Amino acid sequence: MEELKINSKETKDFFIHAFNEETLVPILGAGFTRGVNTGRGGKVPSGKELKDAMIEKISLKKKINKSELESEQFSSIAEFYQNTFSNPSKDGVIEYYLKNFTRVKINKPQQLRFLNDIKWPYIYTLNIDTGIEDSKPRGWEVFYPNRKFDKRTINPECRTLYKIHGDVAMFCKNLDYNEMILTESQYIASLQKSEQFHDILSADCGNKNLLYIGCSLDDEIDIKYSVLADKNRNKKVRDIRGIYVTSDSLSEFKKDKLKGFNISHIIKLTSSDDYESFYEFLVECYEESQAQIERNIENFKYTELERIGKNKEKNLDYLADLSPDKSKLPFYYVSSEYVRNIKLLQDKVNVVIGRRFVGKSMLAYAILEENPNYHRYFISEKESLSDGDVADLLQEDNALIIFDSESLDDHGFNNLLVKFEPSKKNIVCVFFNSFDDVVNLITFHSEIINYAIKETLSGRMLEKDVQAINKKLNLLGIATFNKKNNLLDNTLRIANVYDRKLVDKYVIMYLDELKLIIWILIKNKIYFEDIVTLGLAKEYKKIVNKFTPFIQEEKCKKGEIGKHSTIKVICNGKLGLLQILSAYIYPSANSEIANRMAKEHQKKVCEAIYAILLSFSKIDIDSVKEFLQFDKLNDVFSRVYSESSISSISGSKGTTNIKYGAASFIHNVYANENIKQLKANDPNYWLQRAKSIYITNNYKRTGSKREILEAIDWAKKAEQDSRTRVDNGEMKYSRTESNAIMQIAMLYGKLAKLDRYNKKKVNELALEYYYKVFSDANNIGATKTLLANSRGTNDFIEFINKLISNENTVGGEWSREKDYLVNVGVNKDRFSYSSR
């Protein structure tokens, strides 16, 4: 255990660097406010003084000798006290806490500057008093270990305070001891109520520099639990410091106890009077750090990428997605002809939609390089900005801001839409992997969304682009692209021909490996705080090392959304990682034992998805909803990445047809009993199940009526359950409700088509639900766009034309709805049908 000297350059440099990197987090104990006067004539006690006060009251009430209790731990005395005075409104309990723990008046100037002049990312306190909040009324937003919260909605204008032991003000207000976390049983109960709080604390204990001030750490089960390496909770993963500030002399026994909290350094003050000087020292270090600092958004400025050059092997590695250097572009890169046709507007948020491996990132680079006169910013798929930094970006002038796929979740995209100011005249462009990523938000913001490229990018390359790329591939002596194939098929074929199959030596063996790989393929990166929540803090480094270069650990940029993370794991070779996963799920051998192994492996994948959902079920279930979205699952688990499909694409002898999609496997995911039990109460789960049936039947010439009818029932459940939740104030489910109505309409449209429009009742139900979708004047623009980008376009057009050509398709009582639907005019750039 090393001692840090305040007057040493090394100590000062450490604190300046930690402030600059936002890696320093204070944990403030009872000593921080001990002895401070309150507005009710009391003084804030230390932990020992509170323990003595409780013993005094217990001994008087129970007629017990105080010496019998003095050797007990604080948590045990607190438990005995609460049992003895079970009604806190009696015996002066509330009065004592109000007098000594509320309206706390911190008046030492450097202590106040420490709290309010340093822009801490957040502060933890072990104190139940209100001293920190009272130091700047309405300046602190407080979070508790026994209450759930959404960390993405923290007010950026306020300081963030995490009260590890709860809050005395809430206790006095609600007369409930459980508002404070003072006993072991209360701590265990708080774990069950808010795993999120404790996961955040665990993440910080594992990857931040913690500064303990005023803490005895004698009976702190909260923090001890968070630094223990057992139960996969946490492990010290990098060169971080636990710094213990004290004016007391420390015995060897005390130092050994502190090591159990990962305390690595001590700052020894001469006396308690030196704390003011220490606070002043920290403020000075902070101010010096700010003189060196740039705005967070500067980390996302785009600089033109270098080219790899004509090295054949390096270009082949880049093409096969095996290049470790993604900060360069390959020699064969060309600026896509799409750039000439793309329509980017300054008064709207521009959206480009395309599946994986259709060239979206290359198109983003082309847009950036074609517009050098703008202040250019690029947020890659490996990054996600905080809400505050998105707002700062949007305040720039003459800016071109591009968000790559997966850099914004629906919360982040919604925040962007809310903060977007057309008057700023910036170009903002967001790339999405599928229309599903944006569909939940266009309903409410369609008026400010511009589809910069009308059609969804499918990977089919423009002929001019193929010609330009092939000209460069010829110079490298590499096989050329086939204009009849899409970008992914061309990539897989060429990589296979040149034996760029490093994936053969990578084999998934364990559940933890599956959890990390699936997460990264769905989200492109995982922040350390999420690694902790998944229970992977002990194992993730081994997994990263095993699957290098496809995944790698990387330092977070300031401004990223992972506020409690200094590191993240990113996907550095998506194509290879998809092939590794595909080899696990779809073994190439066709034998009884291979088929048995495939079934077992698919069960393991379901187990991994369930483990991910379960880990976040009590924290932020919305943050993992992608793991059950059909389009995301279909991308990640597609059989096109399997060895047999790649061999077929390459034209290898004796191979079978190319297989796409993963419908049967996805049905198994939805039908998994554990997943079903966990998600049965979620309308979105039933909506995704219905959608999966619709999509898989949409590809068949003759769909299964039984399956479609079952899907209609699931979609109706999603609709009704969403309506119930909206009626009870959960407005976010209004999106699910409208999407469920659209899904029901498309399912009935499909069913009517399968019945050749001969069943009037089915036709009328299709009309009813199409009318429901289109008759909301506020959503009609969004509905047109939604249908135009869905797989239900042809069914809808056929249905409308049948209504026009045969007046007996529905009963006469439906004439109003029929006329409305026929005349509504659906996105005539995409639809063409007769109209009266």
C-alpha positions, -999 to 999 in steps of 0.1 A, spaced: 0 0 0 16 32 -12 14 67 4 6 96 -19 22 129 -9 2 160 -16 33 181 -23 47 156 -49 45 162 -87 35 126 -93 4 129 -70 -7 162 -87 -1 148 -122 -22 117 -113 -52 138 -101 -50 162 -131 -49 132 -155 -78 115 -137 -99 146 -138 -91 150 -175 -102 115 -183 -132 116 -159 -120 85 -141 -120 98 -105 -151 90 -84 -155 101 -48 -171 79 -21 -179 102 9 -184 87 43 -198 100 77 -165 118 84 -173 142 54 -202 158 73 -194 148 109 -199 177 133 -216 200 107 -245 220 122 -280 215 110 -309 240 107 -327 223 135 -300 229 161 -283 195 159 -250 182 146 -244 154 121 -229 125 140 -202 101 129 -210 65 124 -196 56 158 -216 85 174 -248 73 158 -241 37 170 -236 51 205 -268 70 204 -287 39 193 -271 18 221 -281 45 246 -317 44 236 -318 6 235 -302 3 269 -328 26 284 -357 8 267 -346 -27 272 -327 -22 306 -296 -37 290 -260 -28 301 -245 -8 273 -212 -27 275 -230 -58 262 -237 -40 229 -206 -19 223 -186 -48 207 -213 -55 182 -211 -43 145 -230 -11 135 -253 -31 112 -263 -55 141 -270 -25 165 -291 -8 138 -311 -40 133 -317 -43 171 -326 -6 173 -352 -9 145 -367 -40 161 -368 -22 195 -384 9 181 -405 -6 154 -428 25 152 -404 53 143 -431 80 149 -428 72 187 -401 75 213 -384 105 196 -369 84 167 -380 107 139 -372 138 160 -336 126 165 -331 120 128 -347 152 117 -326 172 141 -292 157 133 -294 146 97 -315 171 78 -311 208 67 -273 203 70 -253 235 67 -219 228 51 -202 262 53 -165 255 48 -157 272 15 -132 247 1 -155 218 10 -183 235 -9 -160 241 -38 -150 204 -38 -187 195 -41 -200 221 -65 -171 236 -85 -156 203 -96 -179 188 -123 -178 153 -110 -194 127 -133 -212 116 -101 -206 111 -64 -213 82 -41 -220 87 -4 -224 63 25 -242 91 44 -279 92 50 -279 129 59 -288 156 34 -256 176 36 -245 171 0 -279 179 -15 -283 209 8 -250 223 -4 -267 234 -36 -305 231 -34 -320 218 -67 -285 212 -80 -284 175 -72 -303 146 -86 -304 117 -60 -306 80 -67 -312 53 -41 -302 16 -39 -338 5 -32 -354 22 -62 -352 15 -99 -342 44 -123 -333 50 -159 -297 62 -160 -302 75 -195 -327 101 -183 -305 116 -156 -308 154 -158 -275 167 -173 -281 201 -157 -279 185 -122 -251 168 -103 -256 131 -98 -255 116 -62 -258 79 -54 -268 74 -18 -255 39 -10 -272 38 24 -305 54 14 -319 87 26 -330 100 60 -354 125 44 -373 96 27 -373 77 60 -388 107 79 -413 113 52 -425 77 48 -419 64 84 -402 34 69 -369 22 81 -363 5 48 -357 39 32 -323 36 49 -298 8 43 -282 3 77 -287 -34 84 -276 -66 66 -312 -76 58 -319 -41 43 -289 -44 21 -300 -78 8 -335 -65 2 -320 -35 -17 -301 -59 -39 -333 -76 -49 -351 -43 -55 -324 -26 -76 -296 -47 -90 -289 -18 -113 -276 4 -85 -252 -23 -72 -241 -32 -107 -231 4 -113 -212 5 -80 -195 -28 -89 -185 -15 -124 -170 16 -108 -151 -5 -82 -137 -24 -112 -126 3 -136 -125 37 -119 -102 54 -95 -121 56 -62 -114 84 -37 -126 75 -2 -131 105 21 -144 103 56 -150 66 54 -141 41 82 -150 11 60 -155 -9 91 -188 -24 83 -195 -16 47 -210 -47 32 -222 -27 1 -187 -18 -11 -171 -50 1 -196 -70 -20 -189 -48 -50 -151 -53 -49 -152 -91 -42 -141 -112 -71 -164 -141 -63 -198 -149 -79 -185 -132 -112 -193 -99 -97 -162 -79 -102 -125 -80 -106 -99 -53 -107 -92 -52 -145 -67 -24 -151 -43 0 -135 -67 18 -113 -63 31 -78 -84 30 -46 -73 60 -26 -80 63 11 -78 98 27 -74 99 65 -60 120 93 -58 89 116 -28 67 121 -34 33 105 -24 1 122 -12 -29 101 -44 -46 109 -64 -16 95 -43 -15 64 -49 -52 58 -87 -46 61 -84 -17 36 -68 -40 11 -100 -60 11 -116 -29 -5 -89 -27 -32 -74 3 -14 -40 7 -31 -29 42 -19 -32 63 12 -32 101 16 -23 108 52 -33 142 65 -16 157 96 -49 165 113 -86 168 105 -80 206 99 -60 197 68 -91 185 49 -99 221 38 -64 223 23 -69 189 6 -101 200 -10 -84 232 -22 -56 210 -37 -82 189 -56 -100 220 -69 -66 233 -82 -59 200 -99 -94 201 -115 -90 236 -127 -56 228 -143 -71 197 -160 -98 219 -175 -73 242 -191 -60 212 -211 -93 197 -220 -113 198 -252 -150 194 -256 -162 158 -257 -175 162 -292 -140 169 -305 -134 132 -300 -158 125 -328 -145 149 -355 -139 132 -388 -105 132 -404 -101 118 -438 -89 82 -437 -56 70 -452 -56 43 -479 -40 10 -474 -21 11 -507 -16 -17 -532 -5 -45 -509 -26 -74 -520 -26 -93 -487 -37 -63 -467 -65 -55 -491 -77 -92 -490 -77 -90 -452 -97 -58 -453 -122 -74 -478 -126 -105 -456 -131 -82 -425 -99 -95 -409 -79 -62 -410 -70 -50 -375 -67 -15 -387 -101 0 -394 -88 36 -395 -77 31 -431 -97 25 -463 -87 -2 -488 -71 5 -521 -102 -7 -540 -125 18 -522 -145 40 -545 -170 67 -537 -204 52 -544 -226 66 -571 -253 67 -544 -236 99 -532 -246 116 -564 -283 107 -559 -286 110 -522 -309 139 -510 -296 153 -477 -318 181 -462 -308 206 -436 -342 210 -421 -348 173 -414 -331 144 -399 -319 123 -428 -322 85 -426 -306 58 -446 -317 22 -441 -299 -9 -451 -291 -44 -439 -257 -55 -426 -229 -57 -452 -246 -35 -478 -219 -8 -478 -235 17 -454 -202 26 -436 -185 31 -470 -214 53 -481 -210 73 -449 -173 78 -456 -182 89 -491 -207 115 -479 -181 128 -454 -154 130 -480 -177 147 -506 -185 175 -481 -151 189 -469 -165 224 -463 -186 213 -433 -174 207 -398 -176 169 -400 -184 145 -372 -187 107 -374 -200 85 -347 -191 49 -356 -210 17 -348 -185 11 -320 -195 43 -302 -227 57 -285 -229 93 -274 -245 105 -242 -277 126 -245 -258 157 -235 -231 153 -261 -257 146 -288 -273 179 -278 -239 197 -280 -233 183 -315 -267 196 -327 -257 231 -315 -228 232 -339 -230 255 -370 -223 243 -406 -219 208 -394 -222 174 -411 -230 148 -385 -233 112 -394 -244 84 -369 -234 50 -382 -256 19 -376 -260 9 -339 -245 42 -326 -280 52 -315 -306 30 -298 -342 41 -299 -337 62 -268 -308 80 -284 -326 85 -317 -356 99 -299 -334 123 -280 -318 134 -313 -353 140 -328 -364 160 -298 -332 181 -297 -329 186 -335 -332 223 -346 -339 228 -383 -328 264 -380 -292 254 -373 -288 244 -410 -267 214 -402 -269 181 -421 -277 152 -397 -277 117 -412 -285 85 -393 -279 50 -407 -300 21 -396 -297 -16 -401 -334 -21 -407 -367 -2 -409 -375 -18 -376 -349 3 -359 -368 35 -368 -404 23 -371 -412 28 -334 -403 65 -336 -415 77 -371 -451 76 -358 -444 106 -336 -417 124 -356 -424 116 -392 -426 153 -401 -389 159 -395 -376 126 -411 -362 125 -446 -355 92 -462 -323 103 -480 -324 71 -501 -359 61 -508 -354 23 -510 -338 2 -484 -302 -7 -493 -301 -44 -501 -265 -48 -510 -271 -49 -547 -243 -27 -560 -248 0 -587 -232 -11 -620 -209 19 -621 -196 11 -585 -189 -25 -595 -170 -14 -626 -149 11 -606 -141 -14 -578 -132 -42 -603 -108 -18 -621 -89 -15 -588 -92 -52 -579 -77 -60 -613 -47 -38 -605 -42 -58 -572 -47 -92 -590 -77 -100 -569 -108 -117 -582 -135 -92 -592 -171 -86 -580 -200 -102 -599 -226 -75 -605 -254 -101 -602 -244 -108 -566 -248 -85 -536 -219 -71 -516 -220 -98 -489 -221 -127 -514 -192 -112 -533 -172 -107 -501 -178 -143 -488 -170 -158 -522 -137 -139 -527 -126 -145 -490 -133 -182 -495 -115 -185 -528 -84 -169 -513 -87 -191 -482 -92 -162 -458 -108 -185 -433 -90 -178 -400 -123 -186 -383 -116 -224 -385 -94 -222 -355 -119 -204 -333 -144 -226 -315 -171 -215 -291 -170 -237 -260 -187 -220 -231 -219 -201 -222 -200 -169 -212 -184 -169 -247 -218 -171 -263 -232 -143 -241 -204 -119 -250 -203 -128 -287 -241 -125 -292 -242 -92 -273 -214 -77 -295 -230 -89 -327 -263 -74 -318 -249 -41 -304 -214 -39 -319 -198 -30 -285 -203 -37 -248 -194 -12 -221 -178 -24 -189 -208 -17 -167 -228 -41 -190 -201 -66 -187 -205 -65 -149 -243 -69 -152 -239 -99 -174 -216 -114 -148 -186 -115 -171 -162 -92 -153 -139 -121 -143 -139 -139 -176 -143 -113 -204 -105 -107 -208 -100 -144 -215 -128 -144 -240 -114 -113 -257 -79 -129 -259 -93 -161 -273 -113 -144 -301 -88 -117 -310 -87 -101 -337 -124 -104 -341 -131 -86 -308 -108 -63 -288 -108 -42 -257 -107 -5 -263 -106 26 -242 -139 46 -242 -139 81 -256 -151 109 -234 -187 116 -241 -198 80 -247 -229 68 -231 -212 43 -208 -207 68 -180 -196 41 -155 -171 26 -180 -136 35 -190 -133 5 -213 -155 -14 -238 -152 -44 -259 -158 -38 -296 -164 -60 -327 -133 -56 -350 -142 -84 -375 -180 -88 -377 -179 -111 -407 -155 -135 -391 -174 -135 -358 -207 -143 -376 -190 -172 -393 -177 -185 -359 -212 -183 -344 -227 -199 -375 -202 -228 -373 -214 -233 -337 -251 -233 -346 -250 -250 -380 -223 -276 -381 -213 -285 -417 -214 -323 -412 -247 -339 -421 -249 -369 -397 -269 -380 -367 -243 -369 -342 -238 -335 -360 -276 -329 -360 -277 -338 -323 -249 -314 -316 -266 -286 -336 -297 -290 -315 -277 -289 -283 -258 -258 -295 -290 -240 -304 -304 -247 -270 -272 -231 -256 -278 -201 -277 -313 -198 -263 -298 -201 -229 -274 -173 -236 -302 -150 -249 -323 -158 -218 -293 -151 -195 -289 -117 -212 -326 -109 -209 -327 -121 -173 -296 -100 -163 -314 -68 -174 -350 -78 -165 -349 -59 -132 -327 -31 -145 -335 -18 -179 -353 -44 -200 -357 -19 -229 -320 -18 -233 -319 -55 -244 -351 -57 -264 -331 -60 -296 -322 -96 -285 -358 -106 -294 -363 -84 -325 -369 -107 -355 -348 -87 -379 -318 -85 -356 -320 -122 -349 -324 -130 -386 -292 -109 -393 -271 -124 -366 -281 -161 -369 -285 -162 -407 -274 -194 -423 -256 -175 -451 -225 -173 -429 -224 -211 -426 -196 -231 -443 -220 -249 -466 -236 -216 -478 -202 -199 -483 -190 -230 -503 -222 -227 -525 -216 -190 -531 -181 -198 -541 -193 -225 -565 -175 -253 -548 -180 -288 -562 -207 -309 -546 -222 -281 -525 -259 -275 -519 -280 -244 -524 -272 -212 -506 -293 -209 -474 -304 -175 -461 -322 -165 -429 -328 -183 -396 -365 -186 -394 -367 -220 -378 -341 -212 -352 -357 -179 -343 -390 -197 -337 -371 -219 -313 -359 -188 -295 -394 -174 -291 -407 -208 -281 -380 -213 -255 -399 -219 -222 -376 -198 -200 -377 -168 -225 -415 -172 -228 -420 -171 -190 -397 -141 -186 -413 -121 -215 -449 -133 -214 -460 -100 -198 -443 -79 -225 -465 -69 -255 -434 -65 -276 -425 -101 -272 -459 -112 -286 -456 -87 -314 -422 -100 -325 -436 -136 -324 -464 -125 -347 -440 -107 -370 -418 -137 -373 -447 -159 -385 -458 -132 -409 -423 -128 -424 -416 -165 -427 -450 -171 -444 -444 -141 -466 -416 -159 -483 -437 -189 -491 -460 -191 -522 -485 -208 -500 -484 -197 -464 -498 -217 -435 -532 -204 -426 -530 -220 -392 -498 -202 -384 -511 -169 -396 -542 -173 -375 -520 -180 -345 -499 -149 -353 -531 -128 -354 -539 -139 -319 -505 -130 -307 -506 -96 -324 -540 -89 -309 -527 -97 -275 -499 -72 -281 -525 -46 -292 -548 -51 -262 -521 -54 -236 -505 -22 -250 -538 -4 -248 -543 -14 -212 -508 -1 -203 -514 32 -222 -547 36 -203 -527 31 -171 -502 59 -180 -474 39 -197 -474 60 -228 -444 43 -244 -467 14 -253 -487 35 -277 -460 28 -302 -463 -10 -296 -501 -6 -300 -499 11 -333 -473 -13 -346 -495 -43 -335 -525 -28 -354 -504 -26 -385 -491 -61 -380 -527 -74 -376 -537 -56 -408 -508 -72 -428 -516 -106 -414 -553 -103 -423 -542 -90 -457 -520 -121 -462 -548 -144 -450 -573 -128 -474 -549 -133 -502 -544 -170 -493 -582 -174 -493 -583 -157 -528 -605 -130 -512 -634 -155 -511 -640 -152 -474 -659 -120 -468 -654 -121 -430 -616 -122 -434 -617 -94 -461 -638 -73 -437 -613 -79 -408 -584 -69 -431 -603 -37 -441 -611 -29 -405 -575 -31 -394 -561 -13 -425 -586 14 -418 -576 16 -382 -540 22 -393 -547 48 -419 -576 67 -403 -554 84 -377 -547 118 -393 -518 124 -370 -500 92 -382 -510 89 -418 -476 100 -431 -458 76 -409 -482 48 -418 -476 53 -455 -439 52 -450 -442 22 -428 -462 2 -452 -440 12 -481 -410 -1 -463 -426 -33 -451 -430 -67 -466 -468 -62 -469 -467 -38 -498 -479 -63 -525 -506 -78 -503 -520 -43 -496 -520 -33 -533 -538 -65 -543 -563 -60 -515 -571 -24 -526 -574 -35 -563 -597 -63 -552 -619 -38 -533 -621 -17 -565 -627 -45 -590 -652 -65 -569 -677 -45 -549 -688 -77 -531 -654 -82 -515 -668 -67 -483 -704 -60 -472 -721 -28 -480 -719 -17 -444 -682 -12 -449 -685 13 -478 -672 43 -458 -641 25 -447 -636 10 -482 -639 44 -500 -616 60 -475 -589 34 -480 -592 34 -518 -588 72 -519 -562 77 -492 -534 76 -517 -505 56 -504 -470 70 -512 -475 71 -549 -438 71 -555 -438 35 -542 -474 23 -549 -494 21 -581 -530 10 -581 -562 22 -597 -582 48 -579 -617 62 -585 
